[in-house]
Amino acid sequence: MKKTTVFLSEDHLIVRKGLKALIELEKDMTVVGEADNGLDAVKMVKHLAPMVVIMDIALPKLNGIEASRKILKENPSTKILVLSAYADDGYIEKMTSIGVSGFLIKQCSPNILIEAIREIRNGNVFFSPMVSDRLKKMDGFSKKTTQALSEREVQVLQLITEGKANKEVAFELEISIKTIEKHRQSIMKKLSIHDVAGLTRYAIAEGIIECNRPKKINE
C-alpha cells in the first residue's frame, strides 16, 4: 500500500513533533519533512512533492496564506490542509479562495485530523463544522486591499514588519538590496503608508503577521 506523504509547516516545535508522532502511528501515512517558517516550507515542498501539506497560518518569514499560494502554484498536485488556532472570516476567506482542500481548528480531535488527511488525499475537501458554517455566510465577503500587492511585495512586507532590515530581507529572499528598496517604495506607495509602524499595523490587520509575535523596529 502506497503511503500518504505528509509535510508539516508549523513554527511551534512541540506542536510539530506531536503532529508527527500522531501521523506516524497510521500505517498508511508518513511525514516526509518539516518546516518552522513559510519560506522554508515553500522550498522544501517543491523538492519533496508531498501529497498533503499541513499548514499553520501564523508562520514567520512568510505567512501560511502566501506560502500556500506559492505551493499550490508550484505544486498543483499537492493538497493543503490548514490547521490553525485562528478561525477569523478573513483567514478562512483567503485560504479557501486560493484553493486549500481543508481547514481545521487546532482544538479538533486527533481522529478528525487523520480523517481530514485521508479525505483530502482522496480528492475531497474537509472543513471543520465551525469553518463550514462561516463559509456558508460569506457570500459577498469583501476582499482586502492586500490584493493590490504582488506576491513578492507581500513577502517583503512581512519580513519588514517582522523587524528585518533591507539587508536581512534581501538575504532571506535571495535578491539584491536594491530590489528590496524598490519593493519597499512600491509597497508604501500602493498602501499610502510611509513608516514601518504604519506598515506593521496594516500587516496585523491583514493577518500577514501576528499581533503578539515579537518584532524589532529597525528604524
Phi and psi restraints in degrees (value plus and minus 20) as a CYANA .aco file:
   2 LYS   PHI     -94.0   -54.0
   2 LYS   PSI     107.5   147.5
   3 LYS   PHI     -98.8   -58.8
   3 LYS   PSI     128.2   168.2
   4 THR   PHI     -97.6   -57.6
   4 THR   PSI     100.6   140.6
   5 THR   PHI    -107.8   -67.8
   5 THR   PSI     111.6   151.6
   6 VAL   PHI    -145.0  -105.0
   6 VAL   PSI     118.2   158.2
   7 PHE   PHI    -136.4   -96.4
   7 PHE   PSI     117.8   157.8
   8 LEU   PHI    -128.4   -88.4
   8 LEU   PSI     103.6   143.6
   9 SER   PHI    -138.6   -98.6
   9 SER   PSI      76.4   116.4
  10 GLU   PHI    -174.2  -134.2
  10 GLU   PSI     108.2   148.2
  11 ASP   PHI    -106.7   -66.7
  11 ASP   PSI     -32.4     7.6
  12 HIS   PHI    -111.7   -71.7
  12 HIS   PSI      96.0   136.0
  13 LEU   PHI     -77.9   -37.9
  13 LEU   PSI     -64.6   -24.6
  14 ILE   PHI     -85.4   -45.4
  14 ILE   PSI     -55.9   -15.9
  15 VAL   PHI     -89.1   -49.1
  15 VAL   PSI     -64.1   -24.1
  16 ARG   PHI     -81.0   -41.0
  16 ARG   PSI     -64.9   -24.9
  17 LYS   PHI     -87.7   -47.7
  17 LYS   PSI     -55.4   -15.4
  18 GLY   PHI     -84.3   -44.3
  18 GLY   PSI     -62.3   -22.3
  19 LEU   PHI     -83.0   -43.0
  19 LEU   PSI     -63.1   -23.1
  20 LYS   PHI     -81.6   -41.6
  20 LYS   PSI     -65.8   -25.8
  21 ALA   PHI     -81.6   -41.6
  21 ALA   PSI     -60.9   -20.9
  22 LEU   PHI     -84.4   -44.4
  22 LEU   PSI     -67.5   -27.5
  23 ILE   PHI     -87.3   -47.3
  23 ILE   PSI     -58.3   -18.3
  24 GLU   PHI     -88.5   -48.5
  24 GLU   PSI     -34.2     5.8
  25 LEU   PHI     -91.7   -51.7
  25 LEU   PSI     -40.8    -0.8
  26 GLU   PHI    -104.6   -64.6
  26 GLU   PSI     108.9   148.9
  27 LYS   PHI     -87.6   -47.6
  27 LYS   PSI     -41.9    -1.9
  28 ASP   PHI    -121.3   -81.3
  28 ASP   PSI      -6.4    33.6
  29 MET   PHI    -155.2  -115.2
  29 MET   PSI     132.1   172.1
  30 THR   PHI    -169.6  -129.6
  30 THR   PSI     121.6   161.6
  31 VAL   PHI    -109.2   -69.2
  31 VAL   PSI     100.7   140.7
  32 VAL   PHI    -121.6   -81.6
  32 VAL   PSI     -28.4    11.6
  33 GLY   PHI    -196.0  -156.0
  33 GLY   PSI     142.5   182.5
  34 GLU   PHI    -162.6  -122.6
  34 GLU   PSI     130.4   170.4
  35 ALA   PHI    -165.0  -125.0
  35 ALA   PSI     125.1   165.1
  36 ASP   PHI    -125.4   -85.4
  36 ASP   PSI     -10.6    29.4
  37 ASN   PHI    -172.4  -132.4
  37 ASN   PSI     140.9   180.9
  38 GLY   PHI     -87.4   -47.4
  38 GLY   PSI     -56.7   -16.7
  39 LEU   PHI     -83.1   -43.1
  39 LEU   PSI     -66.6   -26.6
  40 ASP   PHI     -85.4   -45.4
  40 ASP   PSI     -56.4   -16.4
  41 ALA   PHI     -79.5   -39.5
  41 ALA   PSI     -65.6   -25.6
  42 VAL   PHI     -80.8   -40.8
  42 VAL   PSI     -66.1   -26.1
  43 LYS   PHI     -84.5   -44.5
  43 LYS   PSI     -64.2   -24.2
  44 MET   PHI     -92.0   -52.0
  44 MET   PSI     -58.2   -18.2
  45 VAL   PHI     -84.9   -44.9
  45 VAL   PSI     -58.1   -18.1
  46 LYS   PHI     -79.5   -39.5
  46 LYS   PSI     -57.9   -17.9
  47 HIS   PHI    -100.3   -60.3
  47 HIS   PSI     -61.2   -21.2
  48 LEU   PHI    -107.1   -67.1
  48 LEU   PSI     -46.4    -6.4
  49 ALA   PHI      29.4    69.4
  49 ALA   PSI      37.3    77.3
  50 PRO   PHI     -89.3   -49.3
  50 PRO   PSI     140.4   180.4
  51 MET   PHI     -92.9   -52.9
  51 MET   PSI     -59.9   -19.9
  52 VAL   PHI    -152.8  -112.8
  52 VAL   PSI     115.1   155.1
  53 VAL   PHI    -132.4   -92.4
  53 VAL   PSI     105.2   145.2
  54 ILE   PHI    -111.7   -71.7
  54 ILE   PSI      98.0   138.0
  55 MET   PHI    -139.8   -99.8
  55 MET   PSI     101.5   141.5
  56 ASP   PHI     -99.9   -59.9
  56 ASP   PSI     138.6   178.6
  57 ILE   PHI    -110.2   -70.2
  57 ILE   PSI     -66.1   -26.1
  58 ALA   PHI    -104.5   -64.5
  58 ALA   PSI      63.9   103.9
  59 LEU   PHI    -136.4   -96.4
  59 LEU   PSI     124.6   164.6
  60 PRO   PHI     -94.1   -54.1
  60 PRO   PSI     142.6   182.6
  61 LYS   PHI      50.3    90.3
  61 LYS   PSI     -66.3   -26.3
  62 LEU   PHI    -171.3  -131.3
  62 LEU   PSI      98.2   138.2
  63 ASN   PHI     -87.4   -47.4
  63 ASN   PSI     143.5   183.5
  64 GLY   PHI     -82.1   -42.1
  64 GLY   PSI     -47.4    -7.4
  65 ILE   PHI     -87.3   -47.3
  65 ILE   PSI     -70.9   -30.9
  66 GLU   PHI     -91.1   -51.1
  66 GLU   PSI     -55.1   -15.1
  67 ALA   PHI     -82.7   -42.7
  67 ALA   PSI     -62.0   -22.0
  68 SER   PHI     -84.0   -44.0
  68 SER   PSI     -61.2   -21.2
  69 ARG   PHI     -79.4   -39.4
  69 ARG   PSI     -64.7   -24.7
  70 LYS   PHI     -89.7   -49.7
  70 LYS   PSI     -60.5   -20.5
  71 ILE   PHI     -82.2   -42.2
  71 ILE   PSI     -65.5   -25.5
  72 LEU   PHI     -87.2   -47.2
  72 LEU   PSI     -49.7    -9.7
  73 LYS   PHI     -92.5   -52.5
  73 LYS   PSI     -60.8   -20.8
  74 GLU   PHI    -108.5   -68.5
  74 GLU   PSI     -45.1    -5.1
  75 ASN   PHI    -153.0  -113.0
  75 ASN   PSI      51.6    91.6
  76 PRO   PHI     -81.0   -41.0
  76 PRO   PSI     -40.5    -0.5
  77 SER   PHI    -103.0   -63.0
  77 SER   PSI     -33.8     6.2
  78 THR   PHI     -98.1   -58.1
  78 THR   PSI     117.0   157.0
  79 LYS   PHI    -121.8   -81.8
  79 LYS   PSI     121.3   161.3
  80 ILE   PHI    -133.9   -93.9
  80 ILE   PSI     108.8   148.8
  81 LEU   PHI    -133.1   -93.1
  81 LEU   PSI      94.2   134.2
  82 VAL   PHI     -98.5   -58.5
  82 VAL   PSI     110.8   150.8
  83 LEU   PHI    -148.4  -108.4
  83 LEU   PSI      84.2   124.2
  84 SER   PHI    -155.8  -115.8
  84 SER   PSI     133.3   173.3
  85 ALA   PHI    -101.3   -61.3
  85 ALA   PSI     -30.7     9.3
  86 TYR   PHI    -127.5   -87.5
  86 TYR   PSI     111.6   151.6
  87 ALA   PHI    -148.4  -108.4
  87 ALA   PSI      12.7    52.7
  88 ASP   PHI     -85.1   -45.1
  88 ASP   PSI     130.5   170.5
  89 ASP   PHI     -76.1   -36.1
  89 ASP   PSI     -58.9   -18.9
  90 GLY   PHI     -81.6   -41.6
  90 GLY   PSI     -63.8   -23.8
  91 TYR   PHI     -84.8   -44.8
  91 TYR   PSI     -65.7   -25.7
  92 ILE   PHI     -81.6   -41.6
  92 ILE   PSI     -66.0   -26.0
  93 GLU   PHI     -82.7   -42.7
  93 GLU   PSI     -63.2   -23.2
  94 LYS   PHI     -86.7   -46.7
  94 LYS   PSI     -64.5   -24.5
  95 MET   PHI     -87.1   -47.1
  95 MET   PSI     -63.7   -23.7
  96 THR   PHI     -89.1   -49.1
  96 THR   PSI     -51.6   -11.6
  97 SER   PHI     -88.9   -48.9
  97 SER   PSI     -44.3    -4.3
  98 ILE   PHI    -112.5   -72.5
  98 ILE   PSI     -24.2    15.8
  99 GLY   PHI      83.2   123.2
  99 GLY   PSI       5.0    45.0
 100 VAL   PHI     -88.5   -48.5
 100 VAL   PSI     135.6   175.6
 101 SER   PHI    -114.7   -74.7
 101 SER   PSI     -31.6     8.4
 102 GLY   PHI    -184.4  -144.4
 102 GLY   PSI     140.4   180.4
 103 PHE   PHI    -168.3  -128.3
 103 PHE   PSI      94.4   134.4
 104 LEU   PHI    -138.6   -98.6
 104 LEU   PSI     131.7   171.7
 105 ILE   PHI    -111.2   -71.2
 105 ILE   PSI     123.6   163.6
 106 LYS   PHI     -83.1   -43.1
 106 LYS   PSI     -36.0     4.0
 107 GLN   PHI     -98.8   -58.8
 107 GLN   PSI     -20.2    19.8
 108 CYS   PHI     -87.7   -47.7
 108 CYS   PSI     140.7   180.7
 109 SER   PHI     -97.6   -57.6
 109 SER   PSI     135.7   175.7
 110 PRO   PHI     -75.8   -35.8
 110 PRO   PSI     -57.2   -17.2
 111 ASN   PHI     -83.4   -43.4
 111 ASN   PSI     -56.8   -16.8
 112 ILE   PHI     -85.9   -45.9
 112 ILE   PSI     -61.3   -21.3
 113 LEU   PHI     -80.6   -40.6
 113 LEU   PSI     -66.5   -26.5
 114 ILE   PHI     -83.9   -43.9
 114 ILE   PSI     -61.6   -21.6
 115 GLU   PHI     -81.5   -41.5
 115 GLU   PSI     -61.6   -21.6
 116 ALA   PHI     -83.2   -43.2
 116 ALA   PSI     -62.7   -22.7
 117 ILE   PHI     -79.8   -39.8
 117 ILE   PSI     -64.6   -24.6
 118 ARG   PHI     -85.2   -45.2
 118 ARG   PSI     -63.6   -23.6
 119 GLU   PHI     -82.3   -42.3
 119 GLU   PSI     -64.9   -24.9
 120 ILE   PHI     -85.7   -45.7
 120 ILE   PSI     -60.7   -20.7
 121 ARG   PHI     -80.0   -40.0
 121 ARG   PSI     -52.1   -12.1
 122 ASN   PHI    -105.5   -65.5
 122 ASN   PSI     -12.8    27.2
 123 GLY   PHI      72.6   112.6
 123 GLY   PSI     -11.7    28.3
 124 ASN   PHI    -117.9   -77.9
 124 ASN   PSI     156.3   196.3
 125 VAL   PHI    -132.5   -92.5
 125 VAL   PSI     137.3   177.3
 126 PHE   PHI    -168.6  -128.6
 126 PHE   PSI      97.0   137.0
 127 PHE   PHI    -146.0  -106.0
 127 PHE   PSI     121.2   161.2
 128 SER   PHI     -84.1   -44.1
 128 SER   PSI     134.3   174.3
 129 PRO   PHI     -72.3   -32.3
 129 PRO   PSI     -61.3   -21.3
 130 MET   PHI     -81.6   -41.6
 130 MET   PSI     -63.2   -23.2
 131 VAL   PHI     -87.8   -47.8
 131 VAL   PSI     -62.5   -22.5
 132 SER   PHI     -79.2   -39.2
 132 SER   PSI     -62.7   -22.7
 133 ASP   PHI     -82.0   -42.0
 133 ASP   PSI     -61.5   -21.5
 134 ARG   PHI     -89.9   -49.9
 134 ARG   PSI     -55.9   -15.9
 135 LEU   PHI     -81.9   -41.9
 135 LEU   PSI     -57.3   -17.3
 136 LYS   PHI     -85.5   -45.5
 136 LYS   PSI     -44.3    -4.3
 137 LYS   PHI    -117.5   -77.5
 137 LYS   PSI     -14.2    25.8
 138 MET   PHI    -117.0   -77.0
 138 MET   PSI     -11.7    28.3
 139 ASP   PHI     -75.5   -35.5
 139 ASP   PSI     106.2   146.2
 140 GLY   PHI      61.6   101.6
 140 GLY   PSI     -12.0    28.0
 141 PHE   PHI     -76.6   -36.6
 141 PHE   PSI     107.1   147.1
 142 SER   PHI     -95.7   -55.7
 142 SER   PSI     119.3   159.3
 143 LYS   PHI    -105.6   -65.6
 143 LYS   PSI     125.9   165.9
 144 LYS   PHI     -98.2   -58.2
 144 LYS   PSI     144.6   184.6
 145 THR   PHI     -95.9   -55.9
 145 THR   PSI     -22.6    17.4
 146 THR   PHI     -77.2   -37.2
 146 THR   PSI     -44.5    -4.5
 147 GLN   PHI     -80.1   -40.1
 147 GLN   PSI     -40.3    -0.3
 148 ALA   PHI     -90.8   -50.8
 148 ALA   PSI     -39.8     0.2
 149 LEU   PHI    -112.7   -72.7
 149 LEU   PSI     127.1   167.1
 150 SER   PHI     -95.0   -55.0
 150 SER   PSI     147.7   187.7
 151 GLU   PHI     -76.5   -36.5
 151 GLU   PSI     -65.2   -25.2
 152 ARG   PHI     -84.5   -44.5
 152 ARG   PSI     -58.3   -18.3
 153 GLU   PHI     -85.4   -45.4
 153 GLU   PSI     -56.5   -16.5
 154 VAL   PHI     -85.8   -45.8
 154 VAL   PSI     -59.3   -19.3
 155 GLN   PHI     -81.7   -41.7
 155 GLN   PSI     -66.8   -26.8
 156 VAL   PHI     -82.7   -42.7
 156 VAL   PSI     -63.3   -23.3
 157 LEU   PHI     -78.4   -38.4
 157 LEU   PSI     -65.8   -25.8
 158 GLN   PHI     -80.8   -40.8
 158 GLN   PSI     -66.6   -26.6
 159 LEU   PHI     -85.7   -45.7
 159 LEU   PSI     -58.8   -18.8
 160 ILE   PHI     -82.7   -42.7
 160 ILE   PSI     -65.8   -25.8
 161 THR   PHI     -97.7   -57.7
 161 THR   PSI     -29.3    10.7
 162 GLU   PHI    -104.8   -64.8
 162 GLU   PSI     -20.7    19.3
 163 GLY   PHI      78.0   118.0
 163 GLY   PSI      -7.3    32.7
 164 LYS   PHI    -107.3   -67.3
 164 LYS   PSI     120.0   160.0
 165 ALA   PHI     -95.3   -55.3
 165 ALA   PSI     144.7   184.7
 166 ASN   PHI     -74.0   -34.0
 166 ASN   PSI     -59.9   -19.9
 167 LYS   PHI     -82.8   -42.8
 167 LYS   PSI     -60.5   -20.5
 168 GLU   PHI     -89.4   -49.4
 168 GLU   PSI     -59.9   -19.9
 169 VAL   PHI     -82.9   -42.9
 169 VAL   PSI     -63.8   -23.8
 170 ALA   PHI     -80.4   -40.4
 170 ALA   PSI     -60.3   -20.3
 171 PHE   PHI     -85.7   -45.7
 171 PHE   PSI     -65.3   -25.3
 172 GLU   PHI     -81.4   -41.4
 172 GLU   PSI     -61.8   -21.8
 173 LEU   PHI    -114.1   -74.1
 173 LEU   PSI     -23.6    16.4
 174 GLU   PHI      39.3    79.3
 174 GLU   PSI      24.3    64.3
 175 ILE   PHI    -154.9  -114.9
 175 ILE   PSI     151.8   191.8
 176 SER   PHI     -95.8   -55.8
 176 SER   PSI     136.5   176.5
 177 ILE   PHI     -82.3   -42.3
 177 ILE   PSI     -57.3   -17.3
 178 LYS   PHI     -80.2   -40.2
 178 LYS   PSI     -60.6   -20.6
 179 THR   PHI     -86.6   -46.6
 179 THR   PSI     -60.1   -20.1
 180 ILE   PHI     -80.5   -40.5
 180 ILE   PSI     -62.5   -22.5
 181 GLU   PHI     -81.7   -41.7
 181 GLU   PSI     -59.4   -19.4
 182 LYS   PHI     -85.6   -45.6
 182 LYS   PSI     -62.9   -22.9
 183 HIS   PHI     -82.8   -42.8
 183 HIS   PSI     -62.0   -22.0
 184 ARG   PHI     -80.3   -40.3
 184 ARG   PSI     -65.1   -25.1
 185 GLN   PHI     -83.1   -43.1
 185 GLN   PSI     -61.2   -21.2
 186 SER   PHI     -84.4   -44.4
 186 SER   PSI     -62.2   -22.2
 187 ILE   PHI     -80.4   -40.4
 187 ILE   PSI     -69.1   -29.1
 188 MET   PHI     -83.0   -43.0
 188 MET   PSI     -57.4   -17.4
 189 LYS   PHI     -88.0   -48.0
 189 LYS   PSI     -66.5   -26.5
 190 LYS   PHI     -83.5   -43.5
 190 LYS   PSI     -57.4   -17.4
 191 LEU   PHI    -113.3   -73.3
 191 LEU   PSI     -28.7    11.3
 192 SER   PHI      36.4    76.4
 192 SER   PSI      20.3    60.3
 193 ILE   PHI    -144.6  -104.6
 193 ILE   PSI     110.8   150.8
 194 HIS   PHI    -145.9  -105.9
 194 HIS   PSI       3.2    43.2
 195 ASP   PHI    -167.8  -127.8
 195 ASP   PSI     137.3   177.3
 196 VAL   PHI     -85.3   -45.3
 196 VAL   PSI     -56.9   -16.9
 197 ALA   PHI     -80.2   -40.2
 197 ALA   PSI     -62.2   -22.2
 198 GLY   PHI     -86.3   -46.3
 198 GLY   PSI     -61.0   -21.0
 199 LEU   PHI     -82.2   -42.2
 199 LEU   PSI     -58.4   -18.4
 200 THR   PHI     -85.1   -45.1
 200 THR   PSI     -64.0   -24.0
 201 ARG   PHI     -80.6   -40.6
 201 ARG   PSI     -61.8   -21.8
 202 TYR   PHI     -82.9   -42.9
 202 TYR   PSI     -65.5   -25.5
 203 ALA   PHI     -82.6   -42.6
 203 ALA   PSI     -57.1   -17.1
 204 ILE   PHI     -86.6   -46.6
 204 ILE   PSI     -65.9   -25.9
 205 ALA   PHI     -82.0   -42.0
 205 ALA   PSI     -53.2   -13.2
 206 GLU   PHI    -106.4   -66.4
 206 GLU   PSI     -24.1    15.9
 207 GLY   PHI      58.3    98.3
 207 GLY   PSI      -4.1    35.9
 208 ILE   PHI     -96.5   -56.5
 208 ILE   PSI     -55.2   -15.2
 209 ILE   PHI    -152.9  -112.9
 209 ILE   PSI     141.7   181.7
 210 GLU   PHI    -101.7   -61.7
 210 GLU   PSI     125.9   165.9
 211 CYS   PHI     -91.2   -51.2
 211 CYS   PSI     -42.3    -2.3
 212 ASN   PHI    -123.0   -83.0
 212 ASN   PSI     -11.5    28.5
 213 ARG   PHI    -100.8   -60.8
 213 ARG   PSI     108.8   148.8
 214 PRO   PHI     -78.5   -38.5
 214 PRO   PSI     114.9   154.9
 215 LYS   PHI    -155.6  -115.6
 215 LYS   PSI     130.8   170.8
 216 LYS   PHI    -134.4   -94.4
 216 LYS   PSI     121.2   161.2
 217 ILE   PHI    -122.8   -82.8
 217 ILE   PSI     100.4   140.4
 218 ASN   PHI    -104.5   -64.5
 218 ASN   PSI     -32.2     7.8
